[in-house]
């Protein structure tokens, strides 16, 4: 009985194994794939300030709002690495640029420190 099932399965596979399959897809899928590839922002080596970390997201959101009111042109980033949220700010090309912002924000964020990592290209304000 087992041999009969095996022979039947093999003959079925051999009959339909060479059949061609036509895949029909919406052309918008290619557009989405192209857009996704273009939306990635280039990154370079640089520096950021880590202002705070905590398990409470509302604490990080409050710190982010406070920093954004002090420095509206400096970008802020919240990263989650379980179980902590990290608030990092800035896209500084040099450590000196990061240290200048650190000196200005140490009053409000006494535990902030400079972190070397990949950054987005800094914006050019005109």
Order of alpha helices (4+ residues) and beta strands (2+ residues): alpha-alpha-beta-alpha-beta-beta-alpha-beta
